[in-house]
């Protein structure tokens, strides 16, 4: 149970980033960045990532995740959360790690999106059958792979 709580604590800033992204969409914040990452470029006649994968998403989740790590660093400074910490929240660079984690989380979704677009699956749509199960699994782990790669490199 202790490990579960620690992992929940270390992942919680990502939820702040995702929530901030949702607010950006709802209220039109960072509108200038609401441009598709692929800029409409195609591969085999199909858009590479789709209109839903935007620079705003990458920046918003990165900023929000950094803010989440910053909140945890503040909590660390006032003596809270020590039993759940797996990162050095006393080091201000943890906020930079938050930026990297948020950006990596969003960018790690791109290969999955590319594959879906090439198979003719519309953005936000689900596939059926075995392919649907495969993409459901990929949708659950792709972000975690990007997050894990940042943490793994920060622990070396």
Secondary structure, DSSP 8 states (H G I E B T S, - for coil): -HHHHHHHHHHHHHHHHHHHHHHHHHHTTTGGG-SBTTTT-EETTEESS-TTSBHHHHHHHHHHHHHHHHHHHHHHHTT-SGGG--S-TTSTTHHHHHHHHHHHHHHTTHHHHHHHHHTT--TT----HHHHHHHHHHHHHHHHHHHHHHHHHH--
